């Protein structure tokens, strides 16, 4: 028997936030760490990520999504002393981008 909640359980076991948005930048999924991390938590589900960011960040997100749709798999979008954040493409069986997620890479000292 296939457990359809298994992928969500795996993602919920991660300590870093995982947020998935579709190609319209609508928040479709957040793991438990993302719910705790982002201001507004679960209320972000179904809303536009663009509304949560300033104009400069919105431009970056739109540009990166276009690059992902053109074939890139991942792009660094933020790099500070604690972590790097990447936007990573999620593709369907035909290779078309159906959305993206933010991937965190903590920096170690």
C-alpha positions as CSV (number, residue, x, y, z in Angstrom):
1,X,0.0,0.0,0.0
2,X,1.3,3.5,-0.9
3,X,1.3,6.1,1.8
4,X,0.5,9.4,0.0
5,X,1.5,11.3,3.2
6,X,5.0,9.9,3.2
7,X,6.6,12.7,1.1
8,X,5.0,15.3,3.4
9,X,6.3,13.3,6.5
10,X,9.8,13.3,4.9
11,X,9.7,17.0,4.3
12,X,8.4,17.7,7.7
13,X,11.3,15.8,9.2
14,X,13.7,18.5,7.8
15,X,14.9,21.3,10.0
16,X,15.2,23.8,7.1
17,X,12.1,25.4,5.6
18,X,10.7,24.0,2.4
19,X,8.2,26.1,0.6
20,X,6.8,25.2,-2.8
21,X,5.2,27.7,-5.2
22,X,3.6,27.2,-8.5
23,X,4.4,29.1,-11.7
24,X,2.1,31.9,-10.6
25,X,4.2,32.2,-7.4
26,X,1.2,30.9,-5.3
27,X,2.3,29.0,-2.2
28,X,1.1,25.5,-2.6
29,X,3.0,23.6,0.1
30,X,5.0,24.4,3.3
31,X,6.7,21.9,5.5
32,X,6.5,22.3,9.3
33,X,9.8,24.2,9.5
34,X,8.5,26.7,6.8
35,X,5.2,27.2,8.7
36,X,7.3,28.1,11.8
37,X,9.9,30.2,9.9
38,X,7.8,32.5,7.8
39,X,5.8,35.3,9.2
40,X,2.1,34.4,8.8
41,X,2.8,30.7,8.8
42,X,0.0,28.6,7.4
43,X,-2.0,31.7,6.4
44,X,0.5,32.0,3.5
45,X,-1.0,28.9,1.8
46,X,-2.8,30.0,-1.4
47,X,-1.2,33.5,-1.4
48,X,1.3,34.9,-3.8
49,X,5.0,34.9,-2.7
50,X,5.4,38.1,-4.6
51,X,3.1,39.8,-2.0
52,X,5.6,38.8,0.8
53,X,8.6,40.5,-0.9
54,X,9.7,43.9,-1.8
55,X,9.9,45.1,-5.4
56,X,13.6,44.2,-5.9
57,X,13.0,40.7,-4.6
58,X,9.9,40.3,-6.8
59,X,11.9,41.2,-9.8
60,X,14.5,38.6,-8.9
61,X,11.9,35.9,-8.3
62,X,10.2,36.6,-11.7
63,X,13.6,36.6,-13.5
64,X,14.7,33.4,-11.8
65,X,11.4,31.6,-12.6
66,X,11.9,32.6,-16.3
67,X,15.4,31.2,-16.2
68,X,14.1,28.0,-14.6
69,X,11.5,27.7,-17.3
70,X,14.2,28.2,-19.9
71,X,16.2,25.2,-18.6
72,X,18.1,26.2,-15.5
73,X,17.6,23.9,-12.6
74,X,18.6,26.1,-9.7
75,X,19.9,29.6,-8.9
76,X,21.3,31.2,-5.8
77,X,19.0,34.0,-4.7
78,X,20.4,35.0,-1.3
79,X,23.7,34.6,0.4
80,X,24.5,35.9,3.9
81,X,26.7,34.9,6.8
82,X,24.2,32.2,8.0
83,X,23.0,30.5,4.8
84,X,22.5,30.4,1.1
85,X,19.0,30.3,-0.4
86,X,18.4,28.8,-3.9
87,X,15.3,28.7,-6.1
88,X,15.0,25.2,-7.6
89,X,12.8,24.1,-10.4
90,X,10.2,21.3,-10.0
91,X,9.3,19.7,-13.3
92,X,6.6,17.4,-14.5
93,X,7.1,14.2,-16.5
94,X,7.5,16.2,-19.8
95,X,10.2,18.5,-18.2
96,X,8.0,21.5,-17.9
97,X,8.4,23.6,-14.8
98,X,5.3,23.3,-12.6
99,X,6.8,25.4,-9.8
100,X,9.8,25.9,-7.6
101,X,10.9,25.6,-4.0
102,X,13.4,27.5,-1.9
103,X,16.3,25.4,-0.8
104,X,18.3,26.4,2.2
105,X,22.0,25.6,2.6
106,X,23.3,26.5,6.0
107,X,26.9,27.7,6.3
108,X,29.0,26.1,8.9
109,X,31.7,27.9,10.9
